[in-house]
Amino acid sequence: SISALLSSGSDHKVNIYNTFAKEKIFSLVGHNAPVISVKWVENTYDVFSADSLGIVKLWDYRNWSCIQVD
């Protein structure tokens, strides 16, 4: 298991950083507006992101794919 930090911003991406190695692991790309919220659901493989247009995406941490858009 890794220790990770999620960040989001005006670049329309969610960035995932390994806090031990202090390096970016991956960027989740797919929003068409600034990402204003991101949440990793504890004890799951789920990452939720929401943008300023109200689009919410569900991502699978195991393969970094978007599995649902609302």
N, C-alpha and C positions, 0 to 999 in steps of 0.2 A: 504494500500500500504506500502511496506517496502522499506527501503533504502538498496541497495545491491551493492556489489563490486565484480567484476569478476576478476579472476586471472588465469594464465595458465603458463605452464612451461615444464620442461624436463620429468615430471612424466606422460605425455600423458593425463592429466586430465584438465578439466576446473573446478575450485572451485568457489563456490558462497558463499559470506559471508554477513551476516546481519550486517550492520555497526552500528546499534543502540545497538544490543545485543552483538556485537563483537564476533560472533561465526559463524562457518561454517554451512551453510544451507544444501548444497548438493554438490556432485561432479558429473560432467558429464563425463562418462567413455565410451570410444569407439575408440579413436584414437590409432594408432599403431606407432606413432612417436611423438616427442615433439610438443606441441601446441605452435605456435609462434604468433598467433593473436586471439583475441576474441572480439566480439562486440555485445552489447545488442541494438537492434533497438528500439529507443525511441517510446513510445506510442503503442507498439505491444507486443506480447508474444514471439517474435523471438530472439534467441541468435545464432549467427554465430561463428564458430570456424574453424581455419585453422591450419594444421600441416606442418611440415618441408618437407613432401613428396608431398605437394600440394593438399591434400585432404581437402575439405571444407564440414562442416556438419552444418545443420540447426536443431536447437533444439527448442522444444515447452516448454516455461517456466511453463505452467500450469501443466504439468505432467512430465517434465524433460525427455521427449522422443526425440530421434533423428527421425526427420520426413523427412529428405532428405540428400543424400550424393552426392557430385559432385567431 
